[in-house]
Amino acid sequence: MHLVQILLPRADNAGRPFARGEFDRVKEELARRYDGVTAYLQAPAEGLWRQGAQSDNDEIVIFEVMTENVDLPDWQGRRAELERRFRQDRVIIRYLPMALV
């Protein structure tokens, strides 16, 4: 079993927040494909990263799905689509092995 996480920014690079409907669309797509999704939308996490001497930060939301197998080409295509829809240079999608208790 694997846990797949998608990290998406709450706003674009100009600071304009994305509409709630954009996140609801992602949630519905994942729920249809994986029979369930957990979406952390109400209390966004904060991301901070450095590029040289400059640092940037974002508020992010996180989507999680559990799946037996990770289809990397499918997830790479999904990442490219989310980068286009959310106008991002890079969307982070990561997966971790997991076991249920």
C-alpha angles and dihedrals in degrees: 000000000000134000112218119197128193118197115202129177119244090220139026124253091274090056096253109143118236116241117260087240091067091059092042088055091054090047092051093047092052094044091053093047100041102026091242145026138188114217122192100201108138101058106037121206121232123237124197126184137168130228107186110305092342126083130198133191138199138188106234138191123213131217121193132192132175119222137168094223132028111221099201097191090052092049092046089054091047090050092052090050093049091048088055096045094045095038094236133148089218135008115198117231115171135172134203132189111249143176129208118236 
